[in-house]
Amino acid sequence: MEVEINKKRIYYEEEGEGYPIILLHGWLADLKTMKPLADNLKQKFKIYNIDIIGFGKSDLPDEPMKTDDYGNFLKDFIEILNIKKPILIGHSNGGRIIINSVGRGIVNPQKIILIDSAGLKPKRKLKYYIKVYTFKFGKNALNCLPNTKTIKELREKLFKKFSSDDYKNSPEVLRRTMSIIINEDQRKYLPNIKVPTLLIWGENDTATPLNDAKEMEKTIPDAGLVKYSNSGHFSYLENLQNCNIVINEFLKQESM
């Protein structure tokens, strides 16, 4: 199915009947990564599984987006489809979108589930800043030189050496978006999230470390944390059977 938001085609899948749930995938992913959760939940809920703008079958944005833009995107989706007090489930960047939209008060959910969620600006080590500033210095220096074949090859080598896989694999508009949103800290919105919140995390997550989950648990007024040992950033897929059990229990009241 498709819906138009700000003149952009947004693809989503709608399944099941009952209380509404919106699923939001992570960066460089699409709705297929959330299907294992949707397949369980659609038995008792109405599921809206979205390809977030810029990913999957949805259109790319024309300009780089800020976290607020993603929050507004979720608000618009909910309003256009007239969804009342949905349960929101987000993985990684999907969680960042939930924190922003709920924390700003523009989306009013029943409950939320954050899975290995992004949103807190990382506390970097000196090694990271050396890497970043070396990259910036090299890029700026090369930009001052004539755009010859040799200079292009040097730029490409610099890019491959210093960029993350997510950054390398993104279209230009998403690369610029990623540079913006990872430097926007959503911590200030955590105390504003007043609804019951379930945090699901892999103890070995290096993309969004467990300390982020602990801070969210402490700062969100009604939050609880489920940790999976020997699991990384996709802890829900690595522990799917148990994760579905935990989610079903958390949503038991809404499933009746």
N, C-alpha and C positions, 0 to 999 in steps of 0.2 A: 504494500500500500504506500501511497505518497501523500504528503501534505506540503503546501508551500508556505515557507516562512521567510519574510523579507525578500521575496522574489527568488528564493532558492528552493529547489526540490529536495525534500527530506524523505528518505525511505525508512519505513518501519514495518514491523510485523505485529499483527494483533491476533491474539489467540485466547481461548478460554472464556469463562464467564465468572462473574463474582466481583469482589473488591478489586479496584484497579492497582496494578503494579507497573512502574516504569523502570526498565533496565537500561543502564548507561555503561557502555564498554570503555576500555582504556585507550591510551594513545597508540596510534598506528594499527589499531584493531578495528573490528566491525562487530555487528550484532551477533555474528556466528559464535564469537567467544563467550557470549552470554546464553547461548542456546541450552547448554546443559542445565542451567538454573531455570530457564523458561520452561523446559520440558517437564520439570517437576512441578513448578508453580501453576502452570496452566490447567492443572487438574482441579484446582479450587479457586483460581483467581483469573481476572481478565488481565492479560499481559500485553504491554506495549514495549516491544524490544526495538530500540532506535539505532539506526546508523547516524551517529552524531555528525553534524555539518563538517564536511571535509574528509569524511571517511566512508568506506564501503560504497554503497550505491548513491549516497547523498552528494549533492554538489559541493565543490570547493568554495570557500568564501573568496570574495574579491580582494579583500584586504586582510592583513594580519589581525587576529582577534586577541582581546584581553580576556581575563577570567570573567569579568563582568559581562562581556558579550556572550560567553557560553551560558552564564546564569540567565541572561535575558532570553537566550535561545530556548532553554528548558521552560521558562515561564510562558513564552509564546506557544510552544508545543502544547502545553497543558491547557491554555486558554482556548486555542483554536479547536481542540478536540473536546473541550468542555469536560475535562476530567476533574472530578471532585476529590480533594484530600487524598492523593495517591500515596501509596507506599513507594519509596524511592530506593533503588539498589544500584550502587555504582562501584565499579572497579577502577582503581588507579585514577586517571584523569576524570573518569565518570564520577568518582567520589569528590574530586575537587569541585566539579560543577555543582554537586549537591550542597556541599559546605557553603559555597558562595551564594547560591540562590536562596537557600533556607536561612542562612545567617544574615543575609540582607533583608529578609522578610518579604521577598517577592514571590516565593513559593511556599504554600502551606500544606505540608504533608501530614499523613497519619503517623507513620514511622519511617525511619531510614536505616539502611544497612550500608556500611562503608567497608569495602573489601580492599585491603592493601592500598588504601586511598592516598592519592597525592593531595597537595594543598598547602603543606608546611614548607616554607623555604628552607632548603638544606643548610646545615651548619658546615661550612666547607673547611677543609684543612689547607695548610699552606701550599701543599703540592697541587691542589686544584687551581689556586689563584696563579701559581707559576705557569701552569698549563694554559689557562685562559689568556693571561696577558702575553705569553709567548705567541699564541695563536693570533691575538689581535695585532700585536706589533708586526708579525710577519705579514698578515693580510694587508695592513695599512701600508707597509713598505712596498709590497708588490703592486698595490693599487696606484702608487705614484710612478710606476715604470710603464713604458710603452706596452700595449696589449699584443705582444708577439706570441708566437707558438710556444717558445721556451717559458715565458712568463705564465702562460695559461697552464702549462704542465707543472710548474712550480706551485701555482695556486691549488691545483688538484692534489698534489702530494701533501701540501700543508693541510688541506681540508680533510683528506683521508687519515692523516696522522692524529689530528687533534679533535675531530668531531666524534660524538657518540654515534652508535648505530642508529638510534632513533632519529637523530638529526640528519644523518647522511641519507636515510631512506625516505625522507619527507619531501614533498613538493616545496618549492621556494616559499609560498605563502604560509605553509605549515612550519617550515623551519623558523621563519620570523616569528610566527605565533608561539612556538615552543620557547624561543629565547625570551619572549615577554612573560609567559605565564609561569615559568619555573622561578622567576624572580619576583613574583607577586605572592606575598605571604597572606594566607587566609586565616591565620591564627586568631585574629581579632574577632572573627565571626563565630568561633566555636562556642563561647558562652551564650550566644543568641539562639542556639539550637535547643529548643525546649521539649522536643518530642522524644519518645523512646528511641534509642540509637544502639544498634548492634554493630560492633567492630569485629571483623574477621581478618586474621593476619597470619602470615608465615613468619616464623621466628628467624629465618635466614634471609628474609627479604632485604636486598641491598638497594633496590630502587627507591622504596619507601620504607625505611627501617622501622623495626619494632618500637623504637623510642617515640616515633611519631604517633603510633597507636596508643602508647601509654600516656602521652600528653593529651591526646584527644579524649581518652577515657577519663582523665582527671579534670579536663576543662569543660566538656559537654555535660550539662547537669544530670542527665539520665542516660548514661552510657555504660555498656558492659562489653568486655573484650573476650573473644575466643581466640586462642593461639594454637597454631599447628607447628609442632616440632619438625625439623628436617624438611621444611617447606619454604619456598621462595615467594616471588612476587605474584604468582598465580596459585596461591594457596587453595582457593576454592576448587580449582580443577584437580589439584594434586590430592585433595581430600573430599572429592565430590559427594560420595555417599553420606559421610558424616556431616558435611556442610549443609546438604539438603535437609537432614534431620534437624540440625540446629536452627536453620531458617524456618522450617515448618513449625517448630516449637515457639519461636519468637513471634510468628504470625498466626498462632492458633486462634486467637480471639477474632481476627478479621476473616478467617476461613470458614467460620460457622454460619 
